Amino acid sequence: MTVEKLDAVVVGGGVVGLACARALALLGREVALLEAEKDFGTHTSSRNSEVIHAGLYYPPGSLKARSCERGRRALYAYLADKGIPHRRIGKLIVATSEAEIASLESYKKTAHANGAGDLEWLDAKEAYRMEPEVRCVRALFSPSTGILDAHGLMRALAQDAREAGASLARHAPVLGGRVTGSGIELRVGGDSNGTLVARTLVNAAGFHAQSLARSIEGIPPASIPETFYAKGHYFVLKGPSPFSHLVYPVASGGGLGVHVTLDLAGHVRFGPDVTWVSTIDYSFDESRASAFYAAIRRYWAGLRDGALEPGYTGIRPKIVGPGKPNADFLLQGPSEHGVPGLVNLYGIESPGLTASLALADDVAALARS
């Protein structure tokens, strides 16, 4: 049996995996990326709100906060340089009752600590002038929040990686492996059927990251977090948009609430909600519409019956389950798990799209250690 020896292998072709492959290749590393699906970014990277986050919600000093702030700045520059469609559209975070104002005050303090100190207070009249359809008692405006073409971003990252010498393989699932004295041996199926040994392995497999780690003999089981899946539905609005900015309620229930997202064509999407599931299933539950109408009407009383239609669903990879505070991104190098050359990324959910370039730089630095 022929065993191919490689310098660096990235498993997972979502936005973070592609960014990691690009970062390593730009450092002169010999890189191969393995994606199990028939195309890149078909899961979490493309089933989200396509928002560039400012960093308003994440505990100061956390990896989410640090990578969101660094990533946002790097991402805006990259999108502009590559001509990838995006808009710094801004968003309103609205309090629909006096009791929710304390949450806005907390967001403002957190945002300032996280390097997003440009939030502006709006009273009800000022919010009305910006968004006449929105009902609130007070709001924060985040001018740094934006939207982007996620698929355009992934295409650009893939092109950069290839031009820097990386090899990108689709339909190349990793079936298992083991830690050896000469590197990490991987058995690969699909169109890339064979065995390879990687000096550096980056596990960026999204919600399959834990199962990939468990399939590799020699990775300490105690270092692998539990796996949870949070499913979110998005409904779309029929007809023209009444909004010109993103609109978010106060966050609750493991997500950021059923918010208003505009795509680059100006169409309105509402979501996501949160349901905890045990399998990857993108089926759409239309019975959730009534809960959406109720949630949206808290800040947009003018939503008409029958104005929503099913959109799509997405699933977030979580490392903590329901009823617990959201966990930080988990980025593990050899000092955490003891396996030379291995970098694991676990629980890379929102703001992973915003943070992708920053996380890739962190991974590249760990891969050098």
C-alpha positions as CSV (number, residue, x, y, z in Angstrom):
1,M,0.0,0.0,0.0
2,T,1.3,3.4,-1.0
3,V,1.2,6.0,1.8
4,E,1.4,9.6,0.7
5,K,3.4,11.9,3.1
6,L,2.2,15.5,3.3
7,D,3.3,18.6,5.2
8,A,-0.1,20.0,6.2
9,V,-3.7,18.7,5.8
10,V,-6.8,20.7,6.6
11,V,-10.0,18.6,7.0
12,G,-13.1,20.6,6.3
13,G,-13.9,22.9,3.4
14,G,-16.1,25.5,5.1
15,V,-15.1,29.1,5.4
16,V,-12.8,28.5,8.3
17,G,-11.1,25.4,6.7
18,L,-10.6,27.3,3.5
19,A,-9.2,30.3,5.3
20,C,-6.8,28.0,7.2
21,A,-5.7,26.3,4.0
22,R,-5.0,29.8,2.5
23,A,-3.1,31.0,5.6
24,L,-0.9,27.9,5.7
25,A,-0.2,28.0,1.9
26,L,0.7,31.7,2.0
27,L,3.3,30.8,4.6
28,G,4.9,28.4,2.1
29,R,3.5,25.2,3.6
30,E,2.6,22.3,1.4
31,V,-1.2,22.1,2.0
32,A,-3.9,19.7,1.1
33,L,-7.5,20.3,2.0
34,L,-10.0,17.5,2.3
35,E,-13.8,18.2,2.1
36,A,-16.2,15.3,2.6
37,E,-19.0,16.8,0.6
38,K,-19.2,17.4,-3.2
39,D,-18.8,21.1,-2.8
40,F,-17.2,23.5,-0.3
41,G,-19.2,25.3,2.4
42,T,-22.5,23.4,2.1
43,H,-23.3,23.3,5.8
44,T,-22.8,26.0,8.5
45,S,-20.8,28.3,6.2
46,S,-23.7,28.8,3.8
47,R,-26.7,28.2,6.1
48,N,-26.6,31.4,8.2
49,S,-27.5,35.0,8.2
50,E,-24.4,36.2,6.2
51,V,-23.8,38.9,8.7
52,I,-20.4,40.6,9.5
53,H,-20.7,40.9,13.3
54,A,-19.2,43.9,15.2
55,G,-18.7,41.8,18.4
56,L,-21.4,43.0,20.8
57,Y,-22.3,39.8,22.6
58,Y,-19.1,37.9,23.4
59,P,-17.4,37.9,26.8
60,P,-14.4,40.3,26.8
61,G,-11.2,38.5,26.4
62,S,-12.8,35.4,25.0
63,L,-11.6,33.9,21.7
64,K,-15.0,34.7,20.1
65,A,-14.5,38.4,21.1
66,R,-10.9,38.6,20.0
67,S,-11.3,36.8,16.7
68,C,-14.5,38.6,15.9
69,E,-12.9,42.0,16.3
70,R,-9.7,41.1,14.4
71,G,-11.6,39.1,11.9
72,R,-14.1,41.9,11.2
73,R,-11.4,44.4,10.3
74,A,-9.5,41.9,8.2
75,L,-12.7,40.7,6.5
76,Y,-13.8,44.2,5.4
77,A,-10.4,44.8,3.9
78,Y,-10.3,41.4,2.2
79,L,-13.8,41.8,0.7
80,A,-12.9,45.3,-0.6
81,D,-9.6,44.1,-2.0
82,K,-11.2,41.1,-3.8
83,G,-14.3,42.9,-5.0
84,I,-16.6,40.5,-3.1
85,P,-20.1,41.9,-2.7
86,H,-20.8,43.3,0.8
87,R,-22.4,46.3,2.5
88,R,-21.6,47.9,5.8
89,I,-25.4,48.2,6.4
90,G,-25.5,48.7,10.2
91,K,-28.0,47.2,12.6
92,L,-30.4,48.2,15.3
93,I,-30.7,46.2,18.5
94,V,-34.0,47.1,20.0
95,A,-35.6,47.0,23.4
96,T,-39.3,46.6,23.1
97,S,-39.9,47.2,26.8
98,E,-38.3,49.2,29.6
99,A,-37.1,45.9,31.2
100,E,-34.9,45.2,28.1
101,I,-32.9,48.4,28.3
102,A,-30.6,46.9,30.8
103,S,-29.6,44.3,28.2
104,L,-28.8,47.1,25.8
105,E,-26.6,48.8,28.4
106,S,-24.8,45.5,28.9
107,Y,-24.2,45.1,25.2
108,K,-22.8,48.6,25.0
109,K,-20.3,47.9,27.7
110,T,-19.3,44.5,26.2
111,A,-18.9,46.0,22.8
112,H,-16.7,48.8,24.0
113,A,-14.5,46.2,25.8
114,N,-14.4,44.2,22.6
115,G,-13.2,47.0,20.3
116,A,-16.6,47.9,18.9
117,G,-17.0,51.2,20.7
118,D,-18.9,52.9,17.9
119,L,-22.4,51.9,19.1
120,E,-24.9,54.8,19.3
121,W,-27.8,55.2,21.6
122,L,-31.2,55.9,19.9
123,D,-34.4,56.9,21.6
124,A,-37.7,55.8,20.3
125,K,-38.0,58.8,17.9
126,E,-34.5,58.4,16.5
127,A,-35.1,54.7,16.0
128,Y,-38.3,55.5,14.2
129,R,-36.6,57.9,11.9
130,M,-34.1,55.1,10.9
131,E,-36.7,52.3,10.7
132,P,-40.3,53.7,10.7
133,E,-41.8,50.2,10.9
134,V,-39.9,49.2,14.0
135,R,-41.5,49.6,17.4
136,C,-39.2,50.0,20.4
137,V,-38.6,52.1,23.5
138,R,-34.9,52.4,22.9
139,A,-32.2,51.0,20.6
140,L,-28.5,50.7,19.9
141,F,-27.2,51.3,16.4
142,S,-24.1,49.4,15.3
143,P,-22.6,51.0,12.2
144,S,-19.9,48.4,11.9
145,T,-22.3,45.5,11.3
146,G,-22.6,44.4,7.7
147,I,-23.7,41.7,5.2
148,L,-21.7,39.8,2.6
149,D,-21.8,37.1,-0.1
150,A,-20.6,34.1,1.9
151,H,-20.2,32.0,-1.2
152,G,-18.2,34.7,-2.9
153,L,-15.9,34.8,0.1
154,M,-15.4,31.1,0.0
155,R,-14.6,31.1,-3.7
156,A,-12.0,33.8,-3.2
157,L,-10.4,31.9,-0.3
158,A,-10.2,28.7,-2.3
159,Q,-8.7,30.6,-5.3
160,D,-6.1,32.2,-3.0
161,A,-5.2,28.9,-1.5
162,R,-4.8,27.2,-4.9
163,E,-2.7,30.1,-6.3
164,A,-0.4,29.7,-3.2
165,G,0.0,26.0,-4.1
166,A,-2.6,24.3,-2.0
167,S,-4.5,21.2,-3.2
168,L,-8.2,21.2,-2.5
169,A,-10.1,18.0,-2.8
170,R,-13.9,17.5,-2.6
171,H,-15.7,14.3,-1.9
172,A,-12.8,13.2,0.2
173,P,-14.1,12.0,3.6
174,V,-11.7,11.1,6.3
175,L,-12.7,7.6,7.4
176,G,-10.3,7.3,10.4
177,G,-6.7,7.4,11.3
178,R,-4.0,7.1,14.0
179,V,-1.2,9.1,15.5
180,T,2.2,7.7,14.5
181,G,5.8,8.6,15.2
182,S,6.1,10.2,11.8
183,G,2.8,12.1,11.8
184,I,-1.0,11.6,11.8
185,E,-2.1,8.9,9.4
186,L,-5.4,9.3,7.7
187,R,-7.6,6.9,5.7
188,V,-9.4,8.9,3.0
189,G,-12.4,7.6,1.0
190,G,-14.4,9.0,-1.9
191,D,-12.6,10.4,-4.9
192,S,-9.3,10.6,-3.0
193,N,-9.3,7.0,-1.7
194,G,-6.0,6.1,0.0
195,T,-3.8,6.7,3.0
196,L,-1.7,9.7,3.8
197,V,0.4,10.9,6.7
198,A,0.3,14.5,7.7
199,R,3.0,16.3,9.7
200,T,0.4,19.0,10.6
201,L,-3.4,18.2,10.8
202,V,-6.0,21.0,11.1
203,N,-9.3,19.6,12.1
204,A,-11.8,22.2,10.8
205,A,-14.6,19.7,10.2
206,G,-17.4,21.8,11.7
207,F,-20.0,19.8,13.4
208,H,-18.1,16.6,12.4
209,A,-14.9,17.9,14.2
210,Q,-15.6,15.8,17.3
211,S,-16.4,12.6,15.4
212,L,-13.3,13.1,13.3
213,A,-11.1,13.4,16.4
214,R,-12.7,10.3,18.0
215,S,-11.9,8.3,14.8
216,I,-8.2,9.0,15.1
217,E,-6.4,6.6,17.5
218,G,-4.1,8.4,19.8
219,I,-6.1,11.6,20.3
220,P,-7.0,11.6,24.1
221,P,-10.8,11.1,24.4
222,A,-10.9,13.4,27.4
223,S,-9.7,16.3,25.2
224,I,-12.7,16.0,22.8
225,P,-15.8,18.0,23.9
226,E,-19.4,16.8,23.7
227,T,-21.4,17.4,20.5
228,F,-24.6,19.3,20.4
229,Y,-26.6,20.7,17.4
230,A,-28.8,23.8,17.5
231,K,-31.1,24.0,14.5
232,G,-32.4,27.3,13.2
233,H,-35.2,28.1,10.8
234,Y,-35.3,31.1,8.5
235,F,-38.6,32.5,7.0
236,V,-38.5,35.0,4.2
237,L,-40.8,37.9,3.6
238,K,-43.0,38.1,0.5
239,G,-42.7,41.3,-1.4
240,P,-40.5,44.4,-0.9
241,S,-38.5,45.1,2.3
242,P,-39.8,47.7,4.8
243,F,-36.4,47.8,6.4
244,S,-33.1,49.4,5.4
245,H,-31.0,48.0,8.3
246,L,-30.7,44.8,10.2
247,V,-32.9,44.7,13.2
248,Y,-32.2,42.5,16.2
249,P,-34.2,41.9,19.4
250,V,-32.5,41.3,22.8
251,A,-30.8,37.9,22.6
252,S,-32.2,34.9,24.4
253,G,-32.4,31.1,24.3
254,G,-29.0,30.2,23.0
255,G,-29.2,32.5,20.0
256,L,-29.5,36.1,19.0
257,G,-33.3,36.0,18.6
258,V,-35.5,36.1,15.5
259,H,-33.9,39.0,13.7
260,V,-34.3,40.9,10.5
261,T,-31.5,40.1,7.9
262,L,-31.3,41.7,4.5
263,D,-29.5,40.0,1.7
264,L,-27.5,41.9,-0.9
265,A,-30.5,42.1,-3.2
266,G,-32.6,43.7,-0.4
267,H,-34.8,40.7,0.4
268,V,-35.8,40.1,4.0
269,R,-35.1,37.0,6.0
270,F,-36.2,36.4,9.6
271,G,-34.4,34.0,11.9
272,P,-33.0,31.9,13.3
273,D,-35.0,30.3,16.0
274,V,-33.3,27.6,18.1
275,T,-34.3,23.9,18.4
276,W,-31.9,21.3,19.7
277,V,-31.6,18.2,17.5
278,S,-29.5,15.0,17.6
279,T,-28.9,14.6,13.8
280,I,-28.0,16.8,10.8
281,D,-31.4,17.3,9.3
282,Y,-32.2,20.4,7.2
283,S,-35.9,19.7,6.8
284,F,-38.2,22.7,7.3
285,D,-40.9,22.7,9.9
286,E,-43.6,25.1,8.6
287,S,-45.5,24.8,11.9
288,R,-43.0,27.1,13.5
289,A,-44.5,30.0,11.5
290,S,-46.8,31.0,14.4
291,A,-43.9,31.4,16.8
292,F,-42.1,33.5,14.2
293,Y,-45.1,35.8,13.7
294,A,-45.3,36.4,17.5
295,A,-41.6,37.0,17.8
296,I,-41.4,39.4,14.9
297,R,-44.5,41.4,15.9
298,R,-42.9,42.3,19.2
299,Y,-40.9,44.9,17.2
300,W,-42.8,45.0,13.8
301,A,-46.5,45.2,14.6
302,G,-47.3,45.7,10.9
303,L,-46.4,42.2,9.8
304,R,-49.4,40.8,7.9
305,D,-50.8,37.3,8.2
306,G,-49.5,35.2,5.4
307,A,-46.5,37.4,4.6
308,L,-43.9,34.8,5.6
309,E,-42.9,31.8,3.6
310,P,-40.5,29.0,4.3
311,G,-36.8,29.8,3.6
312,Y,-34.1,27.4,4.8
313,T,-32.6,25.9,7.9
314,G,-29.1,25.8,9.3
315,I,-27.4,24.0,12.2
316,R,-24.8,25.4,14.6
317,P,-22.1,23.1,16.0
318,K,-22.2,23.5,19.8
319,I,-20.0,22.1,22.6
320,V,-22.6,22.8,25.3
321,G,-26.2,21.9,25.4
322,P,-29.5,23.6,26.1
323,G,-29.9,25.5,29.3
324,K,-26.2,26.4,29.5
325,P,-24.4,29.7,28.6
326,N,-22.9,29.8,25.1
327,A,-19.4,28.4,25.1
328,D,-16.4,30.0,23.6
329,F,-14.7,28.8,20.5
330,L,-12.3,25.9,21.4
331,L,-9.0,26.1,19.6
332,Q,-6.7,23.3,20.7
333,G,-3.0,22.9,19.9
334,P,-0.5,20.3,21.1
335,S,-0.2,21.9,24.5
336,E,-3.9,21.1,25.2
337,H,-4.1,17.5,23.8
338,G,-0.5,16.4,23.6
339,V,-0.5,15.3,19.9
340,P,2.3,16.9,17.9
341,G,1.1,18.7,14.8
342,L,-2.6,18.6,15.6
343,V,-4.8,21.6,15.7
344,N,-8.5,21.1,16.5
345,L,-11.3,23.7,16.1
346,Y,-14.5,22.9,18.0
347,G,-17.8,24.7,18.4
348,I,-17.1,27.2,15.5
349,E,-20.5,28.7,15.2
350,S,-21.4,32.4,15.0
351,P,-19.4,34.6,14.6
352,G,-17.2,32.1,12.8
353,L,-17.9,33.7,9.4
354,T,-16.7,37.1,10.6
355,A,-13.8,35.6,12.6
356,S,-12.6,33.2,9.8
357,L,-9.5,35.1,8.8
358,A,-8.4,35.8,12.4
359,L,-9.0,32.1,13.3
360,A,-6.9,31.0,10.3
361,D,-4.0,33.2,11.5
362,D,-4.3,31.7,15.0
363,V,-4.3,28.2,13.5
364,A,-1.2,29.0,11.3
365,A,0.6,30.2,14.4
366,L,-0.3,27.0,16.4
367,A,0.8,24.9,13.4
368,R,4.3,26.5,13.6
369,S,4.7,25.6,17.3
